C-alpha cells in the first residue's frame, strides 16, 4: 500500500513538472547576460508586443516608478524596435543594480539581432558595463572602507 501511494504521488508530481515545461515553450530570438554591482540578469528576447517580465512579475510592479520605466524602454527607443517581449531573471544586488543589469542584457541581446543596432546602442552608451562596485573594507580603518583612524591632537 505504501509503495502504491508513493508511486502515485511521484507520477503526479512528474506530470506537473512536464506540464509546466511544455506550456512555456516559445522561440527565443536572442539572449544575453547583463551585470551591475552584485546583480546579474539573464535576458531573453522573444517575439511579442513589447512587454517586459522580470522574475515572473511585470516590470511596472518589479521596478516601480517612472524613471525605471523610462530606463527599461531606452534600448527599444534607441533602436526603434518594440516588437519583442522580454523575459528576464534577475538575482543578487539591489533593485538599482538589477535594473541596470536588465537594461544591459536587453541592449546586448538587441545588438545580436542586427549590426546597426549595435552601433546605435554603443553610441547611446547602453553597451558599456558600469564596472563600479562596492569597495571592500580594509584592516585598520575602523569598520569603513575609506575611513581613517583619528589622529592624535598632541
Buried (B, 14 or more C-beta within 10 A) or exposed (E): EEEEEEEEEEEEEEEEEEEEEEEEEEEEBBBBBBBBBBBBBBBBBBEBEEEBBBEEEEBEEBBEEEEBBEBBBBBBEBBEBEEBBBBBBBEBBEBBBBBBBBBBBBBBBBBBBEEEBBEBBBEBEBBEEEEEEEEEEEEEEEEEEEEEEEEEEE
